[in-house]
Amino acid sequence: MKIYADNAATTKMSKTALDAMLPFLTEIYGNPSSLYEIGQRAKEALEEARATVASAINAEPNEIYFTSGGSEADNQAIRSAAVIGARKGKKHIVSTAIEHHAVLHTLKKLEKEGFEITLLDPHENGIVRPEELAAAIRDDTCLVTVMYANNEIGTIQPIGEIGAICKERGVYFHTDAVQAVGHLPIDVKKEKIYMLSASAHKFHGPKGVGFLYARKGILLSNLIEGGAQERGKRAGTENVAGVAAMAAALKEAVDNMSANAARLTALRGRLIDGLSQIPHSALNGDAEKRLPGNVSFCFEGIEGESLLLLLDDKGISASSGSACTSGSLDPSHVLLAIGRVHDVAHGSLRLTLGEDATAEQVDDIIEAVKEVVSYLRGMSPVWRDLMNGKGRFIL
C-alpha cells in the first residue's frame, strides 16, 4: 500500500503539465529575448502562458510576473511595498503569526531595517477577525500581508473582507496564495487584492516556477538585477518550459475546481470523522472554512516525528506541518499561535489529499493512524502518567 497524503508539501506533475513542458525542452528551446524564429516562438509561448495565468485569477496579463516560486514572489511583494512605504514615511506592516516563513522571515529582516511589524494572533479556529485587523492599521501602515489559506492547518482567511478594509484605508494588501491558487476560486479585482504570490508545484505544475501578481501602478523593486526580462523587474532568462507547464496545470485545475473541491471535501469529512474517534485528539483549524483536502490533527501523548516514520513504514506519506520546516524539532509556530501547548503541538499530523484520493485510501489512513497512535501511546511514559492520573489531559 502506497498512499501519498502530503499534497500541501508538493504535488505530482500532471500529464497535462508535462506534455505542455516537453516541447520547450526539446524543440522550441530558444531564448525568448532572441530575435530569430525559435526565440520568438518561445516568447509567444511565454506571453500565452501569462494570459492563461492572469485569466485564472481575473488579472491582466501585464500584471503577472514569473518567478522561481512562492517564496521569491512573497519576498518581492513585501519588499516592494516596504520601499514604497518608506518613501512616504510609512514603515508599519500588519501581518499574522501563522504566515509562511517566506513572509515571517522577510518581515523580521525589515524589522531590523527600522520597520515596525504587528503580527495578529488568529483565534483558536485559525482565522483572523477582520475587525481586529482593521484596528491594527495605522496612519503609517504601508502594507497588510495575510495568507489566503494556511499551509499547515488549511484555514481560509476572509480575504474579500480584508481587501475591502485595506482599499478603504489606502493600504496595499498582499496575500500569499500558494496553497489556494488552483484549489479555491480567486478574483483579485473582486477581493481587492493588490499583490498575490503563487507556486506551480502546489497545483500539479513543476517545481521552481511561480508567479507574482502585482496590480497595475505598483512599482516593484527588483530582487534580481542583470537583465530586462519580466518588464525589467526580474532578471534572468525565463524558464519557458516551467512557465508553460504551470499555465497548463493551472488551467486544468481551474477547469476542474468545482468537481475536485466537492469530492475532496467529502473525503476530508470522512477522514476527520475517522480520526476524531481517537481519544484525546483534536482537529486543528476551522472544521468548515478550510482547504478541501486539508486535515490537521493533534494527538496527545505522542511525538509527531515517530508518528510520521511509522506511517511511512505502512506506506503512507504525511507531514507534521510545513514542508519547509519538516527538519525542525521545534513545535509548529502555527499550532502555538492558535493556542496549542508545546506538548500537544509536538504530536501533530497533517494529511493533505490529492485529486486522485479514494474513499478506500482514506479508510486505510484512518486505520493506520489509529494503530500507530495506540502503539506509540503504549510505549510513552507521558501517556502512562496521564492514564494513571499523575498528569492532566489537555485534549
Contacts in CASP RR format, 6 or more apart in sequence:
PFRMAT RR
TARGET T0000
AUTHOR 0000-0000-0000
METHOD contacts of the structure
MODEL  1
MKIYADNAATTKMSKTALDAMLPFLTEIYGNPSSLYEIGQRAKEALEEAR
ATVASAINAEPNEIYFTSGGSEADNQAIRSAAVIGARKGKKHIVSTAIEH
HAVLHTLKKLEKEGFEITLLDPHENGIVRPEELAAAIRDDTCLVTVMYAN
NEIGTIQPIGEIGAICKERGVYFHTDAVQAVGHLPIDVKKEKIYMLSASA
HKFHGPKGVGFLYARKGILLSNLIEGGAQERGKRAGTENVAGVAAMAAAL
KEAVDNMSANAARLTALRGRLIDGLSQIPHSALNGDAEKRLPGNVSFCFE
GIEGESLLLLLDDKGISASSGSACTSGSLDPSHVLLAIGRVHDVAHGSLR
LTLGEDATAEQVDDIIEAVKEVVSYLRGMSPVWRDLMNGKGRFIL
1 314 0 8 1.000
1 315 0 8 1.000
1 316 0 8 1.000
1 364 0 8 1.000
2 315 0 8 1.000
3 315 0 8 1.000
3 316 0 8 1.000
3 317 0 8 1.000
3 361 0 8 1.000
3 364 0 8 1.000
3 365 0 8 1.000
4 12 0 8 1.000
4 317 0 8 1.000
4 354 0 8 1.000
5 316 0 8 1.000
5 317 0 8 1.000
5 318 0 8 1.000
5 351 0 8 1.000
5 352 0 8 1.000
5 353 0 8 1.000
5 354 0 8 1.000
5 357 0 8 1.000
5 361 0 8 1.000
5 365 0 8 1.000
6 317 0 8 1.000
6 318 0 8 1.000
6 319 0 8 1.000
6 323 0 8 1.000
6 350 0 8 1.000
6 351 0 8 1.000
6 352 0 8 1.000
7 202 0 8 1.000
7 293 0 8 1.000
7 352 0 8 1.000
7 353 0 8 1.000
7 354 0 8 1.000
8 151 0 8 1.000
8 152 0 8 1.000
8 154 0 8 1.000
8 179 0 8 1.000
8 202 0 8 1.000
8 291 0 8 1.000
8 294 0 8 1.000
8 319 0 8 1.000
8 323 0 8 1.000
8 350 0 8 1.000
8 352 0 8 1.000
9 319 0 8 1.000
9 322 0 8 1.000
9 323 0 8 1.000
9 326 0 8 1.000
9 352 0 8 1.000
10 201 0 8 1.000
10 202 0 8 1.000
10 207 0 8 1.000
10 323 0 8 1.000
11 201 0 8 1.000
11 202 0 8 1.000
11 203 0 8 1.000
11 204 0 8 1.000
11 205 0 8 1.000
11 354 0 8 1.000
12 204 0 8 1.000
13 201 0 8 1.000
13 204 0 8 1.000
13 205 0 8 1.000
13 206 0 8 1.000
13 245 0 8 1.000
13 249 0 8 1.000
14 204 0 8 1.000
14 205 0 8 1.000
14 248 0 8 1.000
14 249 0 8 1.000
14 252 0 8 1.000
16 204 0 8 1.000
16 248 0 8 1.000
16 249 0 8 1.000
16 252 0 8 1.000
17 200 0 8 1.000
17 204 0 8 1.000
17 205 0 8 1.000
17 206 0 8 1.000
17 245 0 8 1.000
17 246 0 8 1.000
17 248 0 8 1.000
17 249 0 8 1.000
17 252 0 8 1.000
18 245 0 8 1.000
19 248 0 8 1.000
20 244 0 8 1.000
20 245 0 8 1.000
20 247 0 8 1.000
20 248 0 8 1.000
20 249 0 8 1.000
21 206 0 8 1.000
21 241 0 8 1.000
21 242 0 8 1.000
21 244 0 8 1.000
21 245 0 8 1.000
21 248 0 8 1.000
22 241 0 8 1.000
23 244 0 8 1.000
24 42 0 8 1.000
24 45 0 8 1.000
24 240 0 8 1.000
24 241 0 8 1.000
24 242 0 8 1.000
24 244 0 8 1.000
25 241 0 8 1.000
28 38 0 8 1.000
28 39 0 8 1.000
28 41 0 8 1.000
28 42 0 8 1.000
28 45 0 8 1.000
28 240 0 8 1.000
29 38 0 8 1.000
29 42 0 8 1.000
30 38 0 8 1.000
30 39 0 8 1.000
30 41 0 8 1.000
30 42 0 8 1.000
30 240 0 8 1.000
31 39 0 8 1.000
31 42 0 8 1.000
31 237 0 8 1.000
32 39 0 8 1.000
32 40 0 8 1.000
32 42 0 8 1.000
32 43 0 8 1.000
32 46 0 8 1.000
32 229 0 8 1.000
32 237 0 8 1.000
32 238 0 8 1.000
32 240 0 8 1.000
33 39 0 8 1.000
33 43 0 8 1.000
33 228 0 8 1.000
33 229 0 8 1.000
33 237 0 8 1.000
34 40 0 8 1.000
34 42 0 8 1.000
42 240 0 8 1.000
45 240 0 8 1.000
45 243 0 8 1.000
45 244 0 8 1.000
46 66 0 8 1.000
46 238 0 8 1.000
46 240 0 8 1.000
46 243 0 8 1.000
46 244 0 8 1.000
47 61 0 8 1.000
48 247 0 8 1.000
49 243 0 8 1.000
49 244 0 8 1.000
49 246 0 8 1.000
49 247 0 8 1.000
50 61 0 8 1.000
50 64 0 8 1.000
50 66 0 8 1.000
50 243 0 8 1.000
50 247 0 8 1.000
51 61 0 8 1.000
52 247 0 8 1.000
52 248 0 8 1.000
52 250 0 8 1.000
52 251 0 8 1.000
53 59 0 8 1.000
53 64 0 8 1.000
53 211 0 8 1.000
53 246 0 8 1.000
53 247 0 8 1.000
53 250 0 8 1.000
54 60 0 8 1.000
54 61 0 8 1.000
54 63 0 8 1.000
54 64 0 8 1.000
54 213 0 8 1.000
56 181 0 8 1.000
56 182 0 8 1.000
56 186 0 8 1.000
56 250 0 8 1.000
56 251 0 8 1.000
56 254 0 8 1.000
57 181 0 8 1.000
57 186 0 8 1.000
57 187 0 8 1.000
57 188 0 8 1.000
57 196 0 8 1.000
57 213 0 8 1.000
58 186 0 8 1.000
58 187 0 8 1.000
58 188 0 8 1.000
58 189 0 8 1.000
58 190 0 8 1.000
59 188 0 8 1.000
59 189 0 8 1.000
59 213 0 8 1.000
60 216 0 8 1.000
62 216 0 8 1.000
62 231 0 8 1.000
63 213 0 8 1.000
63 214 0 8 1.000
63 215 0 8 1.000
63 216 0 8 1.000
64 211 0 8 1.000
64 212 0 8 1.000
64 213 0 8 1.000
65 73 0 8 1.000
65 76 0 8 1.000
65 211 0 8 1.000
65 212 0 8 1.000
65 213 0 8 1.000
65 214 0 8 1.000
65 220 0 8 1.000
65 230 0 8 1.000
65 231 0 8 1.000
65 233 0 8 1.000
65 234 0 8 1.000
66 209 0 8 1.000
66 210 0 8 1.000
66 211 0 8 1.000
66 230 0 8 1.000
66 234 0 8 1.000
66 238 0 8 1.000
66 239 0 8 1.000
66 243 0 8 1.000
67 73 0 8 1.000
67 76 0 8 1.000
67 209 0 8 1.000
67 210 0 8 1.000
67 211 0 8 1.000
67 212 0 8 1.000
67 234 0 8 1.000
68 208 0 8 1.000
68 209 0 8 1.000
68 210 0 8 1.000
68 239 0 8 1.000
69 197 0 8 1.000
69 198 0 8 1.000
69 199 0 8 1.000
69 200 0 8 1.000
69 208 0 8 1.000
69 209 0 8 1.000
69 210 0 8 1.000
69 211 0 8 1.000
70 102 0 8 1.000
70 176 0 8 1.000
70 178 0 8 1.000
70 197 0 8 1.000
70 198 0 8 1.000
70 199 0 8 1.000
70 210 0 8 1.000
70 212 0 8 1.000
71 100 0 8 1.000
71 102 0 8 1.000
71 199 0 8 1.000
72 210 0 8 1.000
72 212 0 8 1.000
72 223 0 8 1.000
73 197 0 8 1.000
73 198 0 8 1.000
73 199 0 8 1.000
73 210 0 8 1.000
73 211 0 8 1.000
73 212 0 8 1.000
74 100 0 8 1.000
74 102 0 8 1.000
74 103 0 8 1.000
74 106 0 8 1.000
74 174 0 8 1.000
74 176 0 8 1.000
74 197 0 8 1.000
75 102 0 8 1.000
75 106 0 8 1.000
75 223 0 8 1.000
76 212 0 8 1.000
76 220 0 8 1.000
76 221 0 8 1.000
76 222 0 8 1.000
76 223 0 8 1.000
76 233 0 8 1.000
76 234 0 8 1.000
77 145 0 8 1.000
77 174 0 8 1.000
77 195 0 8 1.000
77 196 0 8 1.000
77 197 0 8 1.000
77 212 0 8 1.000
77 214 0 8 1.000
77 220 0 8 1.000
78 93 0 8 1.000
78 103 0 8 1.000
78 106 0 8 1.000
78 107 0 8 1.000
78 110 0 8 1.000
78 143 0 8 1.000
78 145 0 8 1.000
78 174 0 8 1.000
79 106 0 8 1.000
79 110 0 8 1.000
79 221 0 8 1.000
79 223 0 8 1.000
80 195 0 8 1.000
80 214 0 8 1.000
80 218 0 8 1.000
80 219 0 8 1.000
80 220 0 8 1.000
80 221 0 8 1.000
81 93 0 8 1.000
81 142 0 8 1.000
81 143 0 8 1.000
81 145 0 8 1.000
81 172 0 8 1.000
81 174 0 8 1.000
81 195 0 8 1.000
81 218 0 8 1.000
82 91 0 8 1.000
82 93 0 8 1.000
82 110 0 8 1.000
82 113 0 8 1.000
82 115 0 8 1.000
82 142 0 8 1.000
82 143 0 8 1.000
83 221 0 8 1.000
84 142 0 8 1.000
84 172 0 8 1.000
84 218 0 8 1.000
84 219 0 8 1.000
85 91 0 8 1.000
85 142 0 8 1.000
85 143 0 8 1.000
86 115 0 8 1.000
86 142 0 8 1.000
88 142 0 8 1.000
89 140 0 8 1.000
90 139 0 8 1.000
90 140 0 8 1.000
90 141 0 8 1.000
90 142 0 8 1.000
91 114 0 8 1.000
91 115 0 8 1.000
91 116 0 8 1.000
91 140 0 8 1.000
91 142 0 8 1.000
92 115 0 8 1.000
92 116 0 8 1.000
92 117 0 8 1.000
92 118 0 8 1.000
92 138 0 8 1.000
92 140 0 8 1.000
92 141 0 8 1.000
92 142 0 8 1.000
93 107 0 8 1.000
93 110 0 8 1.000
93 115 0 8 1.000
93 116 0 8 1.000
93 117 0 8 1.000
93 118 0 8 1.000
93 141 0 8 1.000
93 142 0 8 1.000
93 143 0 8 1.000
93 144 0 8 1.000
93 145 0 8 1.000
94 118 0 8 1.000
94 120 0 8 1.000
94 133 0 8 1.000
94 136 0 8 1.000
94 137 0 8 1.000
94 141 0 8 1.000
94 143 0 8 1.000
94 144 0 8 1.000
94 145 0 8 1.000
95 103 0 8 1.000
95 104 0 8 1.000
95 107 0 8 1.000
95 117 0 8 1.000
95 118 0 8 1.000
95 119 0 8 1.000
95 120 0 8 1.000
95 144 0 8 1.000
95 145 0 8 1.000
95 146 0 8 1.000
96 119 0 8 1.000
96 120 0 8 1.000
96 121 0 8 1.000
96 122 0 8 1.000
96 128 0 8 1.000
96 146 0 8 1.000
96 147 0 8 1.000
96 337 0 8 1.000
97 119 0 8 1.000
97 120 0 8 1.000
97 121 0 8 1.000
97 122 0 8 1.000
97 333 0 8 1.000
97 337 0 8 1.000
98 122 0 8 1.000
98 126 0 8 1.000
98 147 0 8 1.000
98 150 0 8 1.000
98 152 0 8 1.000
98 153 0 8 1.000
98 333 0 8 1.000
98 334 0 8 1.000
98 337 0 8 1.000
98 338 0 8 1.000
99 107 0 8 1.000
99 145 0 8 1.000
99 146 0 8 1.000
99 147 0 8 1.000
99 176 0 8 1.000
100 147 0 8 1.000
100 151 0 8 1.000
100 176 0 8 1.000
100 178 0 8 1.000
100 322 0 8 1.000
100 324 0 8 1.000
101 322 0 8 1.000
101 324 0 8 1.000
101 325 0 8 1.000
102 176 0 8 1.000
102 324 0 8 1.000
103 145 0 8 1.000
103 147 0 8 1.000
103 176 0 8 1.000
104 333 0 8 1.000
107 115 0 8 1.000
107 117 0 8 1.000
107 119 0 8 1.000
107 145 0 8 1.000
108 117 0 8 1.000
110 117 0 8 1.000
111 117 0 8 1.000
118 136 0 8 1.000
120 128 0 8 1.000
120 132 0 8 1.000
120 133 0 8 1.000
120 136 0 8 1.000
121 337 0 8 1.000
122 128 0 8 1.000
122 155 0 8 1.000
122 337 0 8 1.000
122 338 0 8 1.000
123 129 0 8 1.000
123 338 0 8 1.000
124 285 0 8 1.000
124 338 0 8 1.000
124 339 0 8 1.000
125 155 0 8 1.000
125 285 0 8 1.000
125 286 0 8 1.000
125 289 0 8 1.000
125 338 0 8 1.000
126 150 0 8 1.000
126 153 0 8 1.000
126 155 0 8 1.000
126 285 0 8 1.000
126 286 0 8 1.000
126 337 0 8 1.000
126 338 0 8 1.000
127 155 0 8 1.000
127 156 0 8 1.000
127 157 0 8 1.000
127 158 0 8 1.000
127 285 0 8 1.000
127 286 0 8 1.000
127 289 0 8 1.000
128 146 0 8 1.000
128 157 0 8 1.000
128 158 0 8 1.000
128 162 0 8 1.000
130 158 0 8 1.000
130 161 0 8 1.000
130 162 0 8 1.000
130 165 0 8 1.000
133 144 0 8 1.000
133 146 0 8 1.000
133 162 0 8 1.000
133 165 0 8 1.000
134 165 0 8 1.000
134 169 0 8 1.000
137 144 0 8 1.000
137 165 0 8 1.000
137 166 0 8 1.000
137 169 0 8 1.000
137 171 0 8 1.000
141 169 0 8 1.000
141 171 0 8 1.000
142 171 0 8 1.000
142 172 0 8 1.000
143 171 0 8 1.000
143 172 0 8 1.000
143 173 0 8 1.000
143 174 0 8 1.000
144 162 0 8 1.000
144 163 0 8 1.000
144 165 0 8 1.000
144 166 0 8 1.000
144 171 0 8 1.000
144 172 0 8 1.000
144 173 0 8 1.000
144 174 0 8 1.000
145 173 0 8 1.000
145 174 0 8 1.000
145 175 0 8 1.000
145 176 0 8 1.000
146 157 0 8 1.000
146 159 0 8 1.000
146 162 0 8 1.000
146 173 0 8 1.000
146 175 0 8 1.000
147 157 0 8 1.000
147 175 0 8 1.000
147 176 0 8 1.000
147 177 0 8 1.000
147 178 0 8 1.000
147 179 0 8 1.000
148 156 0 8 1.000
148 157 0 8 1.000
148 159 0 8 1.000
148 175 0 8 1.000
148 176 0 8 1.000
148 177 0 8 1.000
148 179 0 8 1.000
148 180 0 8 1.000
148 181 0 8 1.000
148 184 0 8 1.000
148 186 0 8 1.000
148 196 0 8 1.000
149 155 0 8 1.000
149 156 0 8 1.000
149 157 0 8 1.000
149 177 0 8 1.000
149 179 0 8 1.000
149 180 0 8 1.000
149 183 0 8 1.000
149 184 0 8 1.000
149 290 0 8 1.000
149 291 0 8 1.000
150 157 0 8 1.000
150 179 0 8 1.000
150 334 0 8 1.000
151 178 0 8 1.000
151 179 0 8 1.000
151 321 0 8 1.000
151 322 0 8 1.000
152 284 0 8 1.000
152 296 0 8 1.000
152 321 0 8 1.000
152 322 0 8 1.000
152 332 0 8 1.000
152 334 0 8 1.000
152 335 0 8 1.000
152 350 0 8 1.000
153 284 0 8 1.000
153 285 0 8 1.000
153 290 0 8 1.000
153 294 0 8 1.000
153 296 0 8 1.000
153 334 0 8 1.000
153 335 0 8 1.000
153 338 0 8 1.000
153 350 0 8 1.000
154 179 0 8 1.000
154 285 0 8 1.000
154 290 0 8 1.000
154 291 0 8 1.000
154 294 0 8 1.000
154 296 0 8 1.000
155 285 0 8 1.000
155 286 0 8 1.000
155 289 0 8 1.000
155 290 0 8 1.000
156 180 0 8 1.000
156 184 0 8 1.000
156 286 0 8 1.000
156 289 0 8 1.000
156 290 0 8 1.000
156 291 0 8 1.000
157 175 0 8 1.000
159 175 0 8 1.000
159 191 0 8 1.000
159 193 0 8 1.000
160 190 0 8 1.000
160 191 0 8 1.000
160 192 0 8 1.000
162 173 0 8 1.000
163 173 0 8 1.000
163 191 0 8 1.000
163 192 0 8 1.000
163 193 0 8 1.000
164 192 0 8 1.000
166 172 0 8 1.000
166 173 0 8 1.000
166 192 0 8 1.000
166 194 0 8 1.000
167 173 0 8 1.000
167 192 0 8 1.000
172 194 0 8 1.000
172 195 0 8 1.000
172 218 0 8 1.000
173 192 0 8 1.000
173 193 0 8 1.000
173 194 0 8 1.000
173 195 0 8 1.000
174 193 0 8 1.000
174 194 0 8 1.000
174 195 0 8 1.000
174 196 0 8 1.000
174 197 0 8 1.000
175 193 0 8 1.000
175 195 0 8 1.000
175 196 0 8 1.000
175 197 0 8 1.000
176 197 0 8 1.000
177 186 0 8 1.000
177 196 0 8 1.000
177 197 0 8 1.000
177 198 0 8 1.000
178 197 0 8 1.000
178 198 0 8 1.000
178 199 0 8 1.000
178 202 0 8 1.000
179 202 0 8 1.000
179 291 0 8 1.000
180 186 0 8 1.000
180 291 0 8 1.000
181 196 0 8 1.000
181 198 0 8 1.000
181 199 0 8 1.000
181 202 0 8 1.000
181 203 0 8 1.000
181 250 0 8 1.000
182 202 0 8 1.000
182 203 0 8 1.000
182 250 0 8 1.000
182 253 0 8 1.000
182 254 0 8 1.000
182 257 0 8 1.000
183 202 0 8 1.000
183 203 0 8 1.000
183 253 0 8 1.000
183 257 0 8 1.000
183 260 0 8 1.000
183 261 0 8 1.000
183 291 0 8 1.000
183 292 0 8 1.000
184 257 0 8 1.000
184 261 0 8 1.000
184 291 0 8 1.000
185 257 0 8 1.000
186 193 0 8 1.000
186 196 0 8 1.000
188 196 0 8 1.000
188 213 0 8 1.000
188 215 0 8 1.000
193 213 0 8 1.000
193 215 0 8 1.000
194 214 0 8 1.000
194 215 0 8 1.000
194 218 0 8 1.000
195 212 0 8 1.000
195 213 0 8 1.000
195 214 0 8 1.000
195 215 0 8 1.000
195 218 0 8 1.000
196 212 0 8 1.000
196 213 0 8 1.000
197 211 0 8 1.000
197 212 0 8 1.000
197 213 0 8 1.000
198 210 0 8 1.000
198 211 0 8 1.000
198 212 0 8 1.000
198 213 0 8 1.000
199 208 0 8 1.000
199 209 0 8 1.000
199 210 0 8 1.000
200 206 0 8 1.000
200 207 0 8 1.000
200 208 0 8 1.000
200 209 0 8 1.000
200 210 0 8 1.000
200 242 0 8 1.000
200 245 0 8 1.000
200 246 0 8 1.000
200 249 0 8 1.000
200 250 0 8 1.000
201 207 0 8 1.000
201 208 0 8 1.000
201 209 0 8 1.000
203 249 0 8 1.000
203 250 0 8 1.000
203 253 0 8 1.000
204 249 0 8 1.000
204 252 0 8 1.000
204 253 0 8 1.000
205 242 0 8 1.000
205 245 0 8 1.000
205 246 0 8 1.000
205 249 0 8 1.000
205 250 0 8 1.000
206 241 0 8 1.000
206 242 0 8 1.000
206 245 0 8 1.000
206 246 0 8 1.000
208 239 0 8 1.000
208 242 0 8 1.000
209 239 0 8 1.000
209 242 0 8 1.000
209 243 0 8 1.000
209 245 0 8 1.000
209 246 0 8 1.000
210 246 0 8 1.000
211 246 0 8 1.000
212 220 0 8 1.000
214 220 0 8 1.000
220 233 0 8 1.000
222 232 0 8 1.000
222 233 0 8 1.000
222 234 0 8 1.000
222 235 0 8 1.000
223 234 0 8 1.000
224 234 0 8 1.000
224 235 0 8 1.000
224 236 0 8 1.000
225 235 0 8 1.000
226 235 0 8 1.000
226 236 0 8 1.000
227 235 0 8 1.000
227 236 0 8 1.000
228 235 0 8 1.000
229 235 0 8 1.000
229 236 0 8 1.000
229 237 0 8 1.000
229 238 0 8 1.000
230 238 0 8 1.000
253 260 0 8 1.000
256 355 0 8 1.000
260 292 0 8 1.000
260 355 0 8 1.000
261 292 0 8 1.000
263 355 0 8 1.000
264 292 0 8 1.000
264 293 0 8 1.000
264 353 0 8 1.000
264 354 0 8 1.000
264 355 0 8 1.000
264 357 0 8 1.000
265 292 0 8 1.000
265 293 0 8 1.000
267 293 0 8 1.000
267 353 0 8 1.000
267 357 0 8 1.000
267 358 0 8 1.000
267 359 0 8 1.000
267 362 0 8 1.000
268 290 0 8 1.000
268 292 0 8 1.000
268 293 0 8 1.000
268 294 0 8 1.000
268 295 0 8 1.000
268 353 0 8 1.000
269 295 0 8 1.000
270 359 0 8 1.000
270 362 0 8 1.000
270 363 0 8 1.000
271 295 0 8 1.000
271 351 0 8 1.000
271 353 0 8 1.000
271 362 0 8 1.000
271 365 0 8 1.000
271 366 0 8 1.000
272 283 0 8 1.000
272 287 0 8 1.000
272 295 0 8 1.000
274 366 0 8 1.000
275 281 0 8 1.000
275 283 0 8 1.000
275 295 0 8 1.000
275 297 0 8 1.000
275 366 0 8 1.000
275 369 0 8 1.000
276 283 0 8 1.000
277 370 0 8 1.000
278 299 0 8 1.000
278 369 0 8 1.000
278 370 0 8 1.000
278 373 0 8 1.000
280 299 0 8 1.000
280 300 0 8 1.000
280 301 0 8 1.000
280 393 0 8 1.000
280 395 0 8 1.000
281 297 0 8 1.000
281 298 0 8 1.000
281 299 0 8 1.000
281 300 0 8 1.000
281 373 0 8 1.000
281 395 0 8 1.000
282 297 0 8 1.000
282 298 0 8 1.000
282 344 0 8 1.000
282 395 0 8 1.000
283 295 0 8 1.000
283 296 0 8 1.000
283 297 0 8 1.000
284 296 0 8 1.000
284 297 0 8 1.000
284 298 0 8 1.000
284 335 0 8 1.000
284 338 0 8 1.000
284 340 0 8 1.000
284 348 0 8 1.000
285 296 0 8 1.000
285 338 0 8 1.000
291 352 0 8 1.000
293 352 0 8 1.000
293 353 0 8 1.000
293 354 0 8 1.000
293 357 0 8 1.000
294 350 0 8 1.000
294 351 0 8 1.000
294 352 0 8 1.000
295 350 0 8 1.000
295 351 0 8 1.000
295 352 0 8 1.000
295 353 0 8 1.000
296 321 0 8 1.000
296 348 0 8 1.000
296 349 0 8 1.000
296 350 0 8 1.000
296 351 0 8 1.000
297 348 0 8 1.000
297 349 0 8 1.000
297 351 0 8 1.000
298 335 0 8 1.000
298 340 0 8 1.000
298 344 0 8 1.000
298 345 0 8 1.000
298 347 0 8 1.000
298 348 0 8 1.000
298 349 0 8 1.000
298 395 0 8 1.000
299 307 0 8 1.000
299 347 0 8 1.000
299 348 0 8 1.000
299 349 0 8 1.000
299 373 0 8 1.000
299 395 0 8 1.000
300 343 0 8 1.000
300 344 0 8 1.000
300 347 0 8 1.000
300 383 0 8 1.000
300 386 0 8 1.000
300 393 0 8 1.000
300 394 0 8 1.000
300 395 0 8 1.000
301 343 0 8 1.000
301 347 0 8 1.000
301 376 0 8 1.000
301 377 0 8 1.000
301 380 0 8 1.000
301 382 0 8 1.000
301 383 0 8 1.000
301 386 0 8 1.000
302 347 0 8 1.000
302 373 0 8 1.000
302 376 0 8 1.000
302 377 0 8 1.000
302 380 0 8 1.000
302 383 0 8 1.000
303 346 0 8 1.000
303 347 0 8 1.000
303 376 0 8 1.000
304 320 0 8 1.000
304 346 0 8 1.000
304 347 0 8 1.000
304 348 0 8 1.000
304 349 0 8 1.000
305 320 0 8 1.000
305 329 0 8 1.000
306 376 0 8 1.000
307 320 0 8 1.000
307 347 0 8 1.000
307 349 0 8 1.000
307 369 0 8 1.000
307 372 0 8 1.000
307 373 0 8 1.000
307 376 0 8 1.000
308 318 0 8 1.000
308 319 0 8 1.000
308 320 0 8 1.000
308 349 0 8 1.000
310 372 0 8 1.000
310 375 0 8 1.000
310 376 0 8 1.000
311 317 0 8 1.000
311 318 0 8 1.000
311 368 0 8 1.000
311 369 0 8 1.000
311 372 0 8 1.000
312 318 0 8 1.000
314 368 0 8 1.000
314 372 0 8 1.000
316 364 0 8 1.000
316 365 0 8 1.000
316 368 0 8 1.000
318 349 0 8 1.000
318 350 0 8 1.000
318 351 0 8 1.000
319 326 0 8 1.000
319 349 0 8 1.000
319 350 0 8 1.000
319 351 0 8 1.000
319 352 0 8 1.000
320 326 0 8 1.000
320 332 0 8 1.000
320 347 0 8 1.000
320 348 0 8 1.000
320 349 0 8 1.000
320 350 0 8 1.000
321 332 0 8 1.000
321 334 0 8 1.000
321 348 0 8 1.000
321 350 0 8 1.000
322 332 0 8 1.000
322 334 0 8 1.000
325 332 0 8 1.000
331 340 0 8 1.000
331 342 0 8 1.000
331 345 0 8 1.000
331 346 0 8 1.000
331 348 0 8 1.000
332 345 0 8 1.000
332 348 0 8 1.000
335 344 0 8 1.000
335 345 0 8 1.000
335 348 0 8 1.000
336 342 0 8 1.000
336 345 0 8 1.000
340 348 0 8 1.000
341 394 0 8 1.000
343 382 0 8 1.000
343 394 0 8 1.000
344 394 0 8 1.000
344 395 0 8 1.000
349 369 0 8 1.000
351 365 0 8 1.000
353 362 0 8 1.000
377 383 0 8 1.000
378 384 0 8 1.000
385 391 0 8 1.000
386 392 0 8 1.000
386 393 0 8 1.000
END
